[in-house]
Amino acid sequence: MTYGVIIQPIALKQLQGIADRRVRQKIRERIDALSENPELQGKPLIAELSGYLSLRAVGQRYRIIYKVDGEKVTVFVVAVGIRKTGSKDDVYTLARKLLRLGLLDPE
């Protein structure tokens, strides 16, 4: 079954903010690949971000955070960024902040 992939405006802005064009292209390719079996590609997240999945991209440094809606056969990409443990710029830290602000909801 082929899923539609929707990149939320915040995730699109994060993607466009990546300076290296080649890195952006590789991330875009990983996002496009989510149209096939998205549940099997990512790792389920826990705690505040439960219900979302995380997919590694570009040499394991970048993460794509997304949610699968099986009823609508759609994948919502909600955050894209670099993994920096302990940094305020870490993609998971930013995703938790967006969730608390109500900006991560894909509906």
PyMOL commands that set and color helices and strands:
alter all, ss='L'
color gray80, all
select helices_A, chain A and resi 9-16+21-33+38-41+47-49+91-100
alter helices_A, ss='H'
color red, helices_A
select strands_A, chain A and resi 4-7+43-44+53-57+62-69+74-82
alter strands_A, ss='S'
color yellow, strands_A
deselect
rebuild
show_as cartoon
